[in-house]
Structures are given as C-alpha cells and as structure tokens.
C-alpha cells in the first residue's frame, strides 16, 4: 500500500493550494491502522459528534458571521444545549 500524505504549509490567500509532502508512513503503522476498529464511539466520539453537528445544521444550513464566515456564538450556544 502506497500512502501519500500532504499538509498545508503557510498558505496565503494568493496560493491556497500549496502542499508539502510528508514522510512516508511505515508498514507497521499502516498495519496498525488497518486493524483499528472504527465506530461512532470508538476510538473516540468524533464521528458521533460530527454527525450531531450535521444533524443540527440540517439540510437548510445555519447562519454564519458576515465578516469571518464562522458560526455565531448564538448558534454554538444552541448547539451545546
């Protein structure tokens, strides 16, 4: 299995697709990752949390701030109830 990983590195607004190649993953690490069982709650709750967030947003979307285009404090407070 050949795995290529890239990370964003010092991206500016003019060149938002600049990528830096990371070192290859060892075969031992790949084998470990392939054996890892993944569910909504294991190895952590991130998938369940993300699904809850998608359910909260729904098919209509959610309002974001006009300047930075991030979720508003009001919407985050409602989501965290």
Order of alpha helices (4+ residues) and beta strands (2+ residues): beta-beta-alpha-alpha-alpha
